Amino acid sequence: MATRPDVPGSGRRAAGSPPLPRAWQPLLGRPALADLLGDPLADAALREASRLLPAGVALHSLRTFLLADARARAAGTGYDRAGLLAAAVFHDTGLVGRAPLGRGGFTARSAELLDRFLAGRQVDGERRRALTRAVREHLRPFPAPDAGPEARLLHFGAWLDVTGRGDRRAPGERRLLAGLAPTPWFALSFCARVAACGPRRVLPARHAAPR
C-alpha cells in the first residue's frame, strides 16, 4: 500500500471546549486519539459525534479509528490522521435520523454528511474526496484495488470492530478496546440497524451519548 506523510494533529482540547462523554475517556486516552486532541478538525468531529450519534455507534466509531491507526502503525502506513478520525465519526451517520436515503443507501448519505462537515471547515477538495470515498465504500466486502490509505484503513477498522475480521493484523487490539469501552451486543444491534435501513428511511435518531 502506498504511504503518504501524516497530516498531523497534536496538542490538547482548547480551553472552554464542552466536555465529551465520560464513556469515551478510556479511548480518548489512547495515544492515537490523545495526540489529536486540540486539532481543530479532530475536535470538531468529536463534537459532532457527541451531538449526532447514539452512544454505541459513537464508541464503535472511536474504536474503528483506533483499530485503523493500529493497522497503519503496524504496516508503516502514513495517512491523514485528523481526516480519518472525521471519516470514522461520520461513517455510520446515515444510520441515524430520518432523512430520506437516495441512491447508494446509508453509506452515500454518511459520505454526504461528511462532505458537508468538511466543506464547512474549508477542507480542500482532494482531501474531501479521499475521505468521503472512504466512507462511501466502507461497507464493501473488500476495499477497491485503487483505494487510498484512508479508505483501506477505515474499511479495516470498521470490519474488525464489528466482525473481528482482520484480527491477526492488529493482534489483541480489538479485545483491548472492547474492554476499555464495551458495547455489549453491539454487533447484533448494528446488523439489525443496517437491516432496518430501507431504501427510503433510516432509524429514528436517538439522544446524544450521556455525559
N, C-alpha and C positions, 0 to 999 in steps of 0.2 A: 504494500500500500504506500502511495506517495506520502511524504510528510511535508509539513509546512511549519514555519515559525509560529509559536504560540501568539495569540492575541491576548496579552496578559491581563489579569485582574489582581489587584493587590490592595492591602490596607484593610480598614475596618469600616463598619457602617457609620455613616455621618451622624453627628450628634443631632438628636431630635427626631431621628427616624423612628417610626412606630415599631413596637416590639413584634417579633414574629412568634408564631405559636410555640408554646413550650414543648410540644411533642416533636418539634423539628430540631431542638437544640442538640441532641446527640449526633445528628447528621451534619448540622452546621459546624460542629466542632471538628469534623474530619478535615484533614489538611486541604484537600482539593476544593472544598467549599469555603473553609475558613479563609483561604488565600484570596478568594473572590469578594469577600465582604468589603464593601467600600467602593467597589467598581460600580459606576453609575448604571450601566446596563444590567449587571447582575442584581443589584439592589432593586431596580425597578421590576425585574422579572420575579423576584421573590415576593415583592408586594402584590403583584398580580396573582401569583399562586395563592397567597393568603386570601385574596378577595374572591377569586373565581372558583377555586377547586374544593370539592369535598375533602375531608381530612385524609381518607385513604388514598385518594388519587394524588393528592399533594405529596404524600410520603412516597408513593410509587415514583413520582416524577423526580424527587430528590435522589432516591436510590438509583434510578435509571442513570442520572448524571454521574453519580459516584462510581457505578459499575462501568460506565463508558470510560471514565477517566482512568480507572484501574487497568482496563484493557489497553488504553493508549500508552500508559506508562510502561506496561509490560512489553509492549511492542515497539516502544520508542517513537510513537506517532505524535507529531505536532498537530495541533488543531486550535480552533477558535474557542477558547475556554468559556468566556462570558457568553458568547453566542450559543454555544451548545447548551449551557445552562438555560438560556431563554427557550431554546427549542425543546428541551426536556420539560420545562414548565408548561409549554403550550401544546405538547404533542397529543394530549387527550382532552383538550378543552372542548373539542367538538362533541364530546360525550355528555356535556352538561349544558343546562339551559334548554330553551325550546325554540331556538332559531331554526328555520327550515334548512334542510340539507340539500344542496344542489348536487350536481354531478361530482362523483368522487367520494361521496359519503362523509363520514365524520373526520377522516384524515384530511380531506381537502378543506373542510370547514376549520379544522385546527390550524392548518397552514395559512388560511386566510386571516385568522385572528392573530397569528404570529406576525404575519407581514404587516398588518395594521399597527401592531405594537412597535415593530422595528422602524417602520416609516415615521411614526410619531416621535422617534428618538434620533431621527436623521441618520439612520444606518444606511450605508451606501448600497446600491442595487446589487452588486456582485455578492456581497456578504449576505444580503437578504435572500437572494436566490438559492445560495448554498444551504441556508438554514431552513427555509421553507420547503425545499426539496426533501431535506432530511425528515421533516415532519410528515409531509405528504406520502412518503414511501416507507414509513417505519413499520407498517403492518404487512408488507410483502413477506413471503416466506424466506426470501434471501435478498440481500442488497443487490441492486443493479450492478453489472460489471463496471460501469463508469461512474459509480457513486463516489463522491469525495469523502474525506475522512469524517466530517461531521455526520453525514448520512450513515456511514458504516458504523460509527460509534453509537449513535442514537439507536439504531436498529439493534445492535448488540446488547446495549444496556436494557432496553425495554423488553426484549425477548428473554433475557436472562432473568430479570426480576420476576416476570410473570410465570415463565415456564421452566426455568432452570437450564434452558439450552445455552451452551457455551460456558458452563461452569468450569471446565478444565482450563479455559483460557484466563480465568481470573479466580484461581483456587481459593476457596474459603470466603471470598468477598460477599457473596450473596447471603450466606448464613450469618456473617458478622453484621451486615447492615440490617437484616431482618431482626436480629437480636436487639440492635440499638433502637430501631423504630418499627416495631411489629405492627402488622395489619392482618390479623387472623382472617382466614378465608378470603383474602383479597383476590386471589386468582379466580376463585369461583364467582365472586360477585362481579369481578371485572368482565369475565366472559359473559355473564348474564346481561351486564350493561351493554356490551357490544351487540349481543344478540337482539336486545330490545331496541337498538338504534335502527329504526326502519328507514325507508328511503325518504320520508318527509318529516321526520321528527326525531328528537332526541329526548333523553330522560329529563324530568324536571330538575332544575337547579336545586342544590342543597345549600344550607348555610355554610359560611366560611368556617374553616377549622377553628375549634376553641382555642383561646389563648391561655 
